[in-house]
């Protein structure tokens, strides 16, 4: 059971890292950053 859990953790971690890398390569990180800045500016009333 413990070995199965470790394998599942490794698979999920690898998948998550692959998705993060794909998002960064495709430019999604910059889009998310722009949206976050826009939301924060609206929340504090500067936008």
mmCIF entry with sequence, helices, sheets and N, C-alpha, C, O atoms, coordinates in Angstrom:
data_MODEL
# 
_entry.id   MODEL 
# 
_entity.id                         1 
_entity.type                       polymer 
_entity.pdbx_number_of_molecules   1 
# 
_entity_poly.entity_id                      1 
_entity_poly.type                           'polypeptide(L)' 
_entity_poly.nstd_linkage                   no 
_entity_poly.nstd_monomer                   no 
_entity_poly.pdbx_seq_one_letter_code       
;(UNK)(UNK)(UNK)(UNK)(UNK)(UNK)(UNK)(UNK)(UNK)(UNK)(UNK)(UNK)(UNK)(UNK)(UNK)(UNK)
(UNK)(UNK)(UNK)(UNK)(UNK)(UNK)(UNK)(UNK)(UNK)(UNK)(UNK)(UNK)(UNK)(UNK)(UNK)(UNK)
(UNK)(UNK)(UNK)(UNK)(UNK)(UNK)(UNK)(UNK)(UNK)(UNK)(UNK)(UNK)(UNK)(UNK)(UNK)
;
_entity_poly.pdbx_seq_one_letter_code_can   XXXXXXXXXXXXXXXXXXXXXXXXXXXXXXXXXXXXXXXXXXXXXXX 
_entity_poly.pdbx_strand_id                 A 
# 
loop_
_entity_poly_seq.entity_id 
_entity_poly_seq.num 
_entity_poly_seq.mon_id 
_entity_poly_seq.hetero 
1 1  UNK n 
1 2  UNK n 
1 3  UNK n 
1 4  UNK n 
1 5  UNK n 
1 6  UNK n 
1 7  UNK n 
1 8  UNK n 
1 9  UNK n 
1 10 UNK n 
1 11 UNK n 
1 12 UNK n 
1 13 UNK n 
1 14 UNK n 
1 15 UNK n 
1 16 UNK n 
1 17 UNK n 
1 18 UNK n 
1 19 UNK n 
1 20 UNK n 
1 21 UNK n 
1 22 UNK n 
1 23 UNK n 
1 24 UNK n 
1 25 UNK n 
1 26 UNK n 
1 27 UNK n 
1 28 UNK n 
1 29 UNK n 
1 30 UNK n 
1 31 UNK n 
1 32 UNK n 
1 33 UNK n 
1 34 UNK n 
1 35 UNK n 
1 36 UNK n 
1 37 UNK n 
1 38 UNK n 
1 39 UNK n 
1 40 UNK n 
1 41 UNK n 
1 42 UNK n 
1 43 UNK n 
1 44 UNK n 
1 45 UNK n 
1 46 UNK n 
1 47 UNK n 
# 
_struct_asym.id          A 
_struct_asym.entity_id   1 
# 
loop_
_struct_conf.conf_type_id 
_struct_conf.id 
_struct_conf.pdbx_PDB_helix_id 
_struct_conf.beg_label_comp_id 
_struct_conf.beg_label_asym_id 
_struct_conf.beg_label_seq_id 
_struct_conf.pdbx_beg_PDB_ins_code 
_struct_conf.end_label_comp_id 
_struct_conf.end_label_asym_id 
_struct_conf.end_label_seq_id 
_struct_conf.pdbx_end_PDB_ins_code 
_struct_conf.beg_auth_comp_id 
_struct_conf.beg_auth_asym_id 
_struct_conf.beg_auth_seq_id 
_struct_conf.end_auth_comp_id 
_struct_conf.end_auth_asym_id 
_struct_conf.end_auth_seq_id 
_struct_conf.pdbx_PDB_helix_class 
_struct_conf.details 
_struct_conf.pdbx_PDB_helix_length 
HELX_P HELX_P1 AA1 UNK A 2  ? UNK A 25 ? UNK A 2  UNK A 25 1 ? 24 
HELX_P HELX_P2 AA2 UNK A 28 ? UNK A 43 ? UNK A 28 UNK A 43 1 ? 16 
# 
_struct_conf_type.id          HELX_P 
_struct_conf_type.criteria    ? 
_struct_conf_type.reference   ? 
# 
loop_
_atom_site.group_PDB 
_atom_site.id 
_atom_site.type_symbol 
_atom_site.label_atom_id 
_atom_site.label_alt_id 
_atom_site.label_comp_id 
_atom_site.label_asym_id 
_atom_site.label_entity_id 
_atom_site.label_seq_id 
_atom_site.pdbx_PDB_ins_code 
_atom_site.Cartn_x 
_atom_site.Cartn_y 
_atom_site.Cartn_z 
_atom_site.occupancy 
_atom_site.B_iso_or_equiv 
_atom_site.pdbx_formal_charge 
_atom_site.auth_seq_id 
_atom_site.auth_comp_id 
_atom_site.auth_asym_id 
_atom_site.auth_atom_id 
_atom_site.pdbx_PDB_model_num 
ATOM 1   N N  . UNK A 1 1  ? 0.826   -1.199 0.000   1.00 0.00 ? 1  UNK A N  1 
ATOM 2   C CA . UNK A 1 1  ? 0.000   0.000  0.000   1.00 0.00 ? 1  UNK A CA 1 
ATOM 3   C C  . UNK A 1 1  ? 0.871   1.265  0.000   1.00 0.00 ? 1  UNK A C  1 
ATOM 4   O O  . UNK A 1 1  ? 0.573   2.230  -0.704  1.00 0.00 ? 1  UNK A O  1 
ATOM 5   N N  . UNK A 1 2  ? 1.943   1.251  0.791   1.00 0.00 ? 2  UNK A N  1 
ATOM 6   C CA . UNK A 1 2  ? 2.837   2.412  0.868   1.00 0.00 ? 2  UNK A CA 1 
ATOM 7   C C  . UNK A 1 2  ? 3.545   2.651  -0.468  1.00 0.00 ? 2  UNK A C  1 
ATOM 8   O O  . UNK A 1 2  ? 3.721   3.795  -0.890  1.00 0.00 ? 2  UNK A O  1 
ATOM 9   N N  . UNK A 1 3  ? 3.946   1.566  -1.126  1.00 0.00 ? 3  UNK A N  1 
ATOM 10  C CA . UNK A 1 3  ? 4.616   1.696  -2.416  1.00 0.00 ? 3  UNK A CA 1 
ATOM 11  C C  . UNK A 1 3  ? 3.661   2.288  -3.456  1.00 0.00 ? 3  UNK A C  1 
ATOM 12  O O  . UNK A 1 3  ? 4.061   3.116  -4.274  1.00 0.00 ? 3  UNK A O  1 
ATOM 13  N N  . UNK A 1 4  ? 2.420   1.865  -3.418  1.00 0.00 ? 4  UNK A N  1 
ATOM 14  C CA . UNK A 1 4  ? 1.408   2.372  -4.348  1.00 0.00 ? 4  UNK A CA 1 
ATOM 15  C C  . UNK A 1 4  ? 1.172   3.871  -4.132  1.00 0.00 ? 4  UNK A C  1 
ATOM 16  O O  . UNK A 1 4  ? 0.995   4.629  -5.085  1.00 0.00 ? 4  UNK A O  1 
ATOM 17  N N  . UNK A 1 5  ? 1.175   4.276  -2.867  1.00 0.00 ? 5  UNK A N  1 
ATOM 18  C CA . UNK A 1 5  ? 0.983   5.689  -2.528  1.00 0.00 ? 5  UNK A CA 1 
ATOM 19  C C  . UNK A 1 5  ? 2.143   6.535  -3.050  1.00 0.00 ? 5  UNK A C  1 
ATOM 20  O O  . UNK A 1 5  ? 1.927   7.617  -3.595  1.00 0.00 ? 5  UNK A O  1 
ATOM 21  N N  . UNK A 1 6  ? 3.354   6.050  -2.885  1.00 0.00 ? 6  UNK A N  1 
ATOM 22  C CA . UNK A 1 6  ? 4.532   6.782  -3.360  1.00 0.00 ? 6  UNK A CA 1 
ATOM 23  C C  . UNK A 1 6  ? 4.542   6.904  -4.882  1.00 0.00 ? 6  UNK A C  1 
ATOM 24  O O  . UNK A 1 6  ? 4.931   7.940  -5.422  1.00 0.00 ? 6  UNK A O  1 
ATOM 25  N N  . UNK A 1 7  ? 4.120   5.860  -5.562  1.00 0.00 ? 7  UNK A N  1 
ATOM 26  C CA . UNK A 1 7  ? 4.055   5.904  -7.021  1.00 0.00 ? 7  UNK A CA 1 
ATOM 27  C C  . UNK A 1 7  ? 3.020   6.928  -7.469  1.00 0.00 ? 7  UNK A C  1 
ATOM 28  O O  . UNK A 1 7  ? 3.267   7.703  -8.392  1.00 0.00 ? 7  UNK A O  1 
ATOM 29  N N  . UNK A 1 8  ? 1.861   6.930  -6.814  1.00 0.00 ? 8  UNK A N  1 
ATOM 30  C CA . UNK A 1 8  ? 0.810   7.895  -7.139  1.00 0.00 ? 8  UNK A CA 1 
ATOM 31  C C  . UNK A 1 8  ? 1.291   9.322  -6.894  1.00 0.00 ? 8  UNK A C  1 
ATOM 32  O O  . UNK A 1 8  ? 1.029   10.208 -7.708  1.00 0.00 ? 8  UNK A O  1 
ATOM 33  N N  . UNK A 1 9  ? 1.989   9.557  -5.790  1.00 0.00 ? 9  UNK A N  1 
ATOM 34  C CA . UNK A 1 9  ? 2.522   10.884 -5.494  1.00 0.00 ? 9  UNK A CA 1 
ATOM 35  C C  . UNK A 1 9  ? 3.517   11.318 -6.571  1.00 0.00 ? 9  UNK A C  1 
ATOM 36  O O  . UNK A 1 9  ? 3.500   12.470 -7.005  1.00 0.00 ? 9  UNK A O  1 
ATOM 37  N N  . UNK A 1 10 ? 4.373   10.408 -6.998  1.00 0.00 ? 10 UNK A N  1 
ATOM 38  C CA . UNK A 1 10 ? 5.362   10.733 -8.020  1.00 0.00 ? 10 UNK A CA 1 
ATOM 39  C C  . UNK A 1 10 ? 4.688   11.059 -9.348  1.00 0.00 ? 10 UNK A C  1 
ATOM 40  O O  . UNK A 1 10 ? 5.098   11.988 -10.044 1.00 0.00 ? 10 UNK A O  1 
ATOM 41  N N  . UNK A 1 11 ? 3.659   10.299 -9.696  1.00 0.00 ? 11 UNK A N  1 
ATOM 42  C CA . UNK A 1 11 ? 2.943   10.538 -10.944 1.00 0.00 ? 11 UNK A CA 1 
ATOM 43  C C  . UNK A 1 11 ? 2.242   11.892 -10.899 1.00 0.00 ? 11 UNK A C  1 
ATOM 44  O O  . UNK A 1 11 ? 2.307   12.655 -11.862 1.00 0.00 ? 11 UNK A O  1 
ATOM 45  N N  . UNK A 1 12 ? 1.572   12.196 -9.785  1.00 0.00 ? 12 UNK A N  1 
ATOM 46  C CA . UNK A 1 12 ? 0.867   13.472 -9.657  1.00 0.00 ? 12 UNK A CA 1 
ATOM 47  C C  . UNK A 1 12 ? 1.838   14.653 -9.660  1.00 0.00 ? 12 UNK A C  1 
ATOM 48  O O  . UNK A 1 12 ? 1.563   15.681 -10.278 1.00 0.00 ? 12 UNK A O  1 
ATOM 49  N N  . UNK A 1 13 ? 2.964   14.508 -8.975  1.00 0.00 ? 13 UNK A N  1 
ATOM 50  C CA . UNK A 1 13 ? 3.965   15.575 -8.948  1.00 0.00 ? 13 UNK A CA 1 
ATOM 51  C C  . UNK A 1 13 ? 4.548   15.812 -10.340 1.00 0.00 ? 13 UNK A C  1 
ATOM 52  O O  . UNK A 1 13 ? 4.729   16.957 -10.756 1.00 0.00 ? 13 UNK A O  1 
ATOM 53  N N  . UNK A 1 14 ? 4.839   14.737 -11.048 1.00 0.00 ? 14 UNK A N  1 
ATOM 54  C CA . UNK A 1 14 ? 5.364   14.860 -12.405 1.00 0.00 ? 14 UNK A CA 1 
ATOM 55  C C  . UNK A 1 14 ? 4.355   15.532 -13.325 1.00 0.00 ? 14 UNK A C  1 
ATOM 56  O O  . UNK A 1 14 ? 4.714   16.395 -14.126 1.00 0.00 ? 14 UNK A O  1 
ATOM 57  N N  . UNK A 1 15 ? 3.091   15.134 -13.206 1.00 0.00 ? 15 UNK A N  1 
ATOM 58  C CA . UNK A 1 15 ? 2.043   15.744 -14.024 1.00 0.00 ? 15 UNK A CA 1 
ATOM 59  C C  . UNK A 1 15 ? 1.873   17.217 -13.725 1.00 0.00 ? 15 UNK A C  1 
ATOM 60  O O  . UNK A 1 15 ? 1.725   18.027 -14.640 1.00 0.00 ? 15 UNK A O  1 
ATOM 61  N N  . UNK A 1 16 ? 1.894   17.573 -12.441 1.00 0.00 ? 16 UNK A N  1 
ATOM 62  C CA . UNK A 1 16 ? 1.751   18.976 -12.054 1.00 0.00 ? 16 UNK A CA 1 
ATOM 63  C C  . UNK A 1 16 ? 2.920   19.807 -12.583 1.00 0.00 ? 16 UNK A C  1 
ATOM 64  O O  . UNK A 1 16 ? 2.716   20.909 -13.091 1.00 0.00 ? 16 UNK A O  1 
ATOM 65  N N  . UNK A 1 17 ? 4.126   19.290 -12.468 1.00 0.00 ? 17 UNK A N  1 
ATOM 66  C CA . UNK A 1 17 ? 5.300   20.010 -12.976 1.00 0.00 ? 17 UNK A CA 1 
ATOM 67  C C  . UNK A 1 17 ? 5.223   20.179 -14.491 1.00 0.00 ? 17 UNK A C  1 
ATOM 68  O O  . UNK A 1 17 ? 5.589   21.227 -15.023 1.00 0.00 ? 17 UNK A O  1 
ATOM 69  N N  . UNK A 1 18 ? 4.747   19.147 -15.180 1.00 0.00 ? 18 UNK A N  1 
ATOM 70  C CA . UNK A 1 18 ? 4.617   19.230 -16.639 1.00 0.00 ? 18 UNK A CA 1 
ATOM 71  C C  . UNK A 1 18 ? 3.591   20.287 -17.024 1.00 0.00 ? 18 UNK A C  1 
ATOM 72  O O  . UNK A 1 18 ? 3.812   21.047 -17.967 1.00 0.00 ? 18 UNK A O  1 
ATOM 73  N N  . UNK A 1 19 ? 2.471   20.346 -16.306 1.00 0.00 ? 19 UNK A N  1 
ATOM 74  C CA . UNK A 1 19 ? 1.442   21.347 -16.625 1.00 0.00 ? 19 UNK A CA 1 
ATOM 75  C C  . UNK A 1 19 ? 1.927   22.763 -16.335 1.00 0.00 ? 19 UNK A C  1 
ATOM 76  O O  . UNK A 1 19 ? 1.647   23.684 -17.102 1.00 0.00 ? 19 UNK A O  1 
ATOM 77  N N  . UNK A 1 20 ? 2.650   22.941 -15.239 1.00 0.00 ? 20 UNK A N  1 
ATOM 78  C CA . UNK A 1 20 ? 3.202   24.254 -14.916 1.00 0.00 ? 20 UNK A CA 1 
ATOM 79  C C  . UNK A 1 20 ? 4.204   24.680 -15.984 1.00 0.00 ? 20 UNK A C  1 
ATOM 80  O O  . UNK A 1 20 ? 4.184   25.824 -16.437 1.00 0.00 ? 20 UNK A O  1 
ATOM 81  N N  . UNK A 1 21 ? 5.078   23.764 -16.384 1.00 0.00 ? 21 UNK A N  1 
ATOM 82  C CA . UNK A 1 21 ? 6.065   24.077 -17.418 1.00 0.00 ? 21 UNK A CA 1 
ATOM 83  C C  . UNK A 1 21 ? 5.379   24.435 -18.734 1.00 0.00 ? 21 UNK A C  1 
ATOM 84  O O  . UNK A 1 21 ? 5.791   25.381 -19.406 1.00 0.00 ? 21 UNK A O  1 
ATOM 85  N N  . UNK A 1 22 ? 4.347   23.694 -19.107 1.00 0.00 ? 22 UNK A N  1 
ATOM 86  C CA . UNK A 1 22 ? 3.624   23.988 -20.347 1.00 0.00 ? 22 UNK A CA 1 
ATOM 87  C C  . UNK A 1 22 ? 2.975   25.373 -20.275 1.00 0.00 ? 22 UNK A C  1 
ATOM 88  O O  . UNK A 1 22 ? 3.015   26.127 -21.246 1.00 0.00 ? 22 UNK A O  1 
ATOM 89  N N  . UNK A 1 23 ? 2.387   25.703 -19.142 1.00 0.00 ? 23 UNK A N  1 
ATOM 90  C CA . UNK A 1 23 ? 1.768   27.015 -18.980 1.00 0.00 ? 23 UNK A CA 1 
ATOM 91  C C  . UNK A 1 23 ? 2.778   28.146 -19.092 1.00 0.00 ? 23 UNK A C  1 
ATOM 92  O O  . UNK A 1 23 ? 2.492   29.178 -19.700 1.00 0.00 ? 23 UNK A O  1 
ATOM 93  N N  . UNK A 1 24 ? 3.947   27.959 -18.514 1.00 0.00 ? 24 UNK A N  1 
ATOM 94  C CA . UNK A 1 24 ? 4.980   28.987 -18.586 1.00 0.00 ? 24 UNK A CA 1 
ATOM 95  C C  . UNK A 1 24 ? 5.514   29.143 -20.002 1.00 0.00 ? 24 UNK A C  1 
ATOM 96  O O  . UNK A 1 24 ? 5.746   30.261 -20.465 1.00 0.00 ? 24 UNK A O  1 
ATOM 97  N N  . UNK A 1 25 ? 5.708   28.036 -20.682 1.00 0.00 ? 25 UNK A N  1 
ATOM 98  C CA . UNK A 1 25 ? 6.227   28.081 -22.053 1.00 0.00 ? 25 UNK A CA 1 
ATOM 99  C C  . UNK A 1 25 ? 5.229   28.737 -22.997 1.00 0.00 ? 25 UNK A C  1 
ATOM 100 O O  . UNK A 1 25 ? 5.623   29.456 -23.915 1.00 0.00 ? 25 UNK A O  1 
ATOM 101 N N  . UNK A 1 26 ? 3.928   28.492 -22.776 1.00 0.00 ? 26 UNK A N  1 
ATOM 102 C CA . UNK A 1 26 ? 2.912   29.038 -23.681 1.00 0.00 ? 26 UNK A CA 1 
ATOM 103 C C  . UNK A 1 26 ? 2.521   30.476 -23.336 1.00 0.00 ? 26 UNK A C  1 
ATOM 104 O O  . UNK A 1 26 ? 1.671   31.059 -24.009 1.00 0.00 ? 26 UNK A O  1 
ATOM 105 N N  . UNK A 1 27 ? 3.130   31.052 -22.299 1.00 0.00 ? 27 UNK A N  1 
ATOM 106 C CA . UNK A 1 27 ? 2.890   32.452 -21.972 1.00 0.00 ? 27 UNK A CA 1 
ATOM 107 C C  . UNK A 1 27 ? 1.722   32.694 -21.026 1.00 0.00 ? 27 UNK A C  1 
ATOM 108 O O  . UNK A 1 27 ? 1.334   33.843 -20.816 1.00 0.00 ? 27 UNK A O  1 
ATOM 109 N N  . UNK A 1 28 ? 1.164   31.656 -20.461 1.00 0.00 ? 28 UNK A N  1 
ATOM 110 C CA . UNK A 1 28 ? 0.018   31.809 -19.566 1.00 0.00 ? 28 UNK A CA 1 
ATOM 111 C C  . UNK A 1 28 ? 0.399   32.521 -18.260 1.00 0.00 ? 28 UNK A C  1 
ATOM 112 O O  . UNK A 1 28 ? -0.430  33.201 -17.655 1.00 0.00 ? 28 UNK A O  1 
ATOM 113 N N  . UNK A 1 29 ? 1.645   32.361 -17.834 1.00 0.00 ? 29 UNK A N  1 
ATOM 114 C CA . UNK A 1 29 ? 2.075   33.003 -16.593 1.00 0.00 ? 29 UNK A CA 1 
ATOM 115 C C  . UNK A 1 29 ? 1.958   34.513 -16.669 1.00 0.00 ? 29 UNK A C  1 
ATOM 116 O O  . UNK A 1 29 ? 1.545   35.153 -15.702 1.00 0.00 ? 29 UNK A O  1 
ATOM 117 N N  . UNK A 1 30 ? 2.316   35.085 -17.801 1.00 0.00 ? 30 UNK A N  1 
ATOM 118 C CA . UNK A 1 30 ? 2.229   36.528 -17.993 1.00 0.00 ? 30 UNK A CA 1 
ATOM 119 C C  . UNK A 1 30 ? 0.777   36.999 -18.015 1.00 0.00 ? 30 UNK A C  1 
ATOM 120 O O  . UNK A 1 30 ? 0.453   38.057 -17.476 1.00 0.00 ? 30 UNK A O  1 
ATOM 121 N N  . UNK A 1 31 ? -0.086  36.215 -18.635 1.00 0.00 ? 31 UNK A N  1 
ATOM 122 C CA . UNK A 1 31 ? -1.510  36.557 -18.688 1.00 0.00 ? 31 UNK A CA 1 
ATOM 123 C C  . UNK A 1 31 ? -2.097  36.558 -17.284 1.00 0.00 ? 31 UNK A C  1 
ATOM 124 O O  . UNK A 1 31 ? -2.836  37.473 -16.919 1.00 0.00 ? 31 UNK A O  1 
ATOM 125 N N  . UNK A 1 32 ? -1.772  35.542 -16.499 1.00 0.00 ? 32 UNK A N  1 
ATOM 126 C CA . UNK A 1 32 ? -2.275  35.459 -15.128 1.00 0.00 ? 32 UNK A CA 1 
ATOM 127 C C  . UNK A 1 32 ? -1.762  36.632 -14.299 1.00 0.00 ? 32 UNK A C  1 
ATOM 128 O O  . UNK A 1 32 ? -2.512  37.202 -13.506 1.00 0.00 ? 32 UNK A O  1 
ATOM 129 N N  . UNK A 1 33 ? -0.489  36.998 -14.473 1.00 0.00 ? 33 UNK A N  1 
ATOM 130 C CA . UNK A 1 33 ? 0.083   38.119 -13.741 1.00 0.00 ? 33 UNK A CA 1 
ATOM 131 C C  . UNK A 1 33 ? -0.643  39.420 -14.078 1.00 0.00 ? 33 UNK A C  1 
ATOM 132 O O  . UNK A 1 33 ? -0.950  40.207 -13.182 1.00 0.00 ? 33 UNK A O  1 
ATOM 133 N N  . UNK A 1 34 ? -0.919  39.653 -15.363 1.00 0.00 ? 34 UNK A N  1 
ATOM 134 C CA . UNK A 1 34 ? -1.638  40.867 -15.768 1.00 0.00 ? 34 UNK A CA 1 
ATOM 135 C C  . UNK A 1 34 ? -3.036  40.916 -15.159 1.00 0.00 ? 34 UNK A C  1 
ATOM 136 O O  . UNK A 1 34 ? -3.476  41.967 -14.694 1.00 0.00 ? 34 UNK A O  1 
ATOM 137 N N  . UNK A 1 35 ? -3.729  39.787 -15.161 1.00 0.00 ? 35 UNK A N  1 
ATOM 138 C CA . UNK A 1 35 ? -5.072  39.740 -14.581 1.00 0.00 ? 35 UNK A CA 1 
ATOM 139 C C  . UNK A 1 35 ? -5.022  39.977 -13.076 1.00 0.00 ? 35 UNK A C  1 
ATOM 140 O O  . UNK A 1 35 ? -5.885  40.667 -12.534 1.00 0.00 ? 35 UNK A O  1 
ATOM 141 N N  . UNK A 1 36 ? -4.037  39.421 -12.402 1.00 0.00 ? 36 UNK A N  1 
ATOM 142 C CA . UNK A 1 36 ? -3.908  39.608 -10.954 1.00 0.00 ? 36 UNK A CA 1 
ATOM 143 C C  . UNK A 1 36 ? -3.645  41.065 -10.610 1.00 0.00 ? 36 UNK A C  1 
ATOM 144 O O  . UNK A 1 36 ? -4.213  41.594 -9.655  1.00 0.00 ? 36 UNK A O  1 
ATOM 145 N N  . UNK A 1 37 ? -2.790  41.712 -11.381 1.00 0.00 ? 37 UNK A N  1 
ATOM 146 C CA . UNK A 1 37 ? -2.499  43.127 -11.142 1.00 0.00 ? 37 UNK A CA 1 
ATOM 147 C C  . UNK A 1 37 ? -3.750  43.964 -11.360 1.00 0.00 ? 37 UNK A C  1 
ATOM 148 O O  . UNK A 1 37 ? -4.034  44.873 -10.580 1.00 0.00 ? 37 UNK A O  1 
ATOM 149 N N  . UNK A 1 38 ? -4.498  43.664 -12.410 1.00 0.00 ? 38 UNK A N  1 
ATOM 150 C CA . UNK A 1 38 ? -5.720  44.407 -12.713 1.00 0.00 ? 38 UNK A CA 1 
ATOM 151 C C  . UNK A 1 38 ? -6.745  44.243 -11.585 1.00 0.00 ? 38 UNK A C  1 
ATOM 152 O O  . UNK A 1 38 ? -7.374  45.219 -11.175 1.00 0.00 ? 38 UNK A O  1 
ATOM 153 N N  . UNK A 1 39 ? -6.913  43.030 -11.090 1.00 0.00 ? 39 UNK A N  1 
ATOM 154 C CA . UNK A 1 39 ? -7.866  42.779 -10.007 1.00 0.00 ? 39 UNK A CA 1 
ATOM 155 C C  . UNK A 1 39 ? -7.436  43.516 -8.748  1.00 0.00 ? 39 UNK A C  1 
ATOM 156 O O  . UNK A 1 39 ? -8.270  44.119 -8.073  1.00 0.00 ? 39 UNK A O  1 
ATOM 157 N N  . UNK A 1 40 ? -6.152  43.477 -8.423  1.00 0.00 ? 40 UNK A N  1 
ATOM 158 C CA . UNK A 1 40 ? -5.678  44.157 -7.221  1.00 0.00 ? 40 UNK A CA 1 
ATOM 159 C C  . UNK A 1 40 ? -5.849  45.670 -7.334  1.00 0.00 ? 40 UNK A C  1 
ATOM 160 O O  . UNK A 1 40 ? -6.223  46.326 -6.362  1.00 0.00 ? 40 UNK A O  1 
ATOM 161 N N  . UNK A 1 41 ? -5.583  46.218 -8.497  1.00 0.00 ? 41 UNK A N  1 
ATOM 162 C CA . UNK A 1 41 ? -5.750  47.662 -8.682  1.00 0.00 ? 41 UNK A CA 1 
ATOM 163 C C  . UNK A 1 41 ? -7.217  48.059 -8.519  1.00 0.00 ? 41 UNK A C  1 
ATOM 164 O O  . UNK A 1 41 ? -7.516  49.118 -7.967  1.00 0.00 ? 41 UNK A O  1 
ATOM 165 N N  . UNK A 1 42 ? -8.132  47.215 -8.996  1.00 0.00 ? 42 UNK A N  1 
ATOM 166 C CA . UNK A 1 42 ? -9.556  47.514 -8.840  1.00 0.00 ? 42 UNK A CA 1 
ATOM 167 C C  . UNK A 1 42 ? -9.978  47.406 -7.373  1.00 0.00 ? 42 UNK A C  1 
ATOM 168 O O  . UNK A 1 42 ? -10.790 48.200 -6.897  1.00 0.00 ? 42 UNK A O  1 
ATOM 169 N N  . UNK A 1 43 ? -9.432  46.439 -6.670  1.00 0.00 ? 43 UNK A N  1 
ATOM 170 C CA . UNK A 1 43 ? -9.822  46.240 -5.264  1.00 0.00 ? 43 UNK A CA 1 
ATOM 171 C C  . UNK A 1 43 ? -9.412  47.404 -4.371  1.00 0.00 ? 43 UNK A C  1 
ATOM 172 O O  . UNK A 1 43 ? -10.146 47.776 -3.455  1.00 0.00 ? 43 UNK A O  1 
ATOM 173 N N  . UNK A 1 44 ? -8.243  47.979 -4.637  1.00 0.00 ? 44 UNK A N  1 
ATOM 174 C CA . UNK A 1 44 ? -7.801  49.089 -3.789  1.00 0.00 ? 44 UNK A CA 1 
ATOM 175 C C  . UNK A 1 44 ? -8.175  50.443 -4.368  1.00 0.00 ? 44 UNK A C  1 
ATOM 176 O O  . UNK A 1 44 ? -7.847  51.480 -3.792  1.00 0.00 ? 44 UNK A O  1 
ATOM 177 N N  . UNK A 1 45 ? -8.854  50.435 -5.493  1.00 0.00 ? 45 UNK A N  1 
ATOM 178 C CA . UNK A 1 45 ? -9.415  51.663 -6.041  1.00 0.00 ? 45 UNK A CA 1 
ATOM 179 C C  . UNK A 1 45 ? -8.485  52.503 -6.882  1.00 0.00 ? 45 UNK A C  1 
ATOM 180 O O  . UNK A 1 45 ? -8.728  53.700 -7.038  1.00 0.00 ? 45 UNK A O  1 
ATOM 181 N N  . UNK A 1 46 ? -7.437  51.932 -7.430  1.00 0.00 ? 46 UNK A N  1 
ATOM 182 C CA . UNK A 1 46 ? -6.517  52.710 -8.259  1.00 0.00 ? 46 UNK A CA 1 
ATOM 183 C C  . UNK A 1 46 ? -6.830  52.572 -9.749  1.00 0.00 ? 46 UNK A C  1 
ATOM 184 O O  . UNK A 1 46 ? -6.306  53.329 -10.566 1.00 0.00 ? 46 UNK A O  1 
ATOM 185 N N  . UNK A 1 47 ? -7.675  51.618 -10.101 1.00 0.00 ? 47 UNK A N  1 
ATOM 186 C CA . UNK A 1 47 ? -7.912  51.351 -11.513 1.00 0.00 ? 47 UNK A CA 1 
ATOM 187 C C  . UNK A 1 47 ? -9.124  51.929 -12.032 1.00 0.00 ? 47 UNK A C  1 
ATOM 188 O O  . UNK A 1 47 ? -9.428  51.768 -13.214 1.00 0.00 ? 47 UNK A O  1 
# 
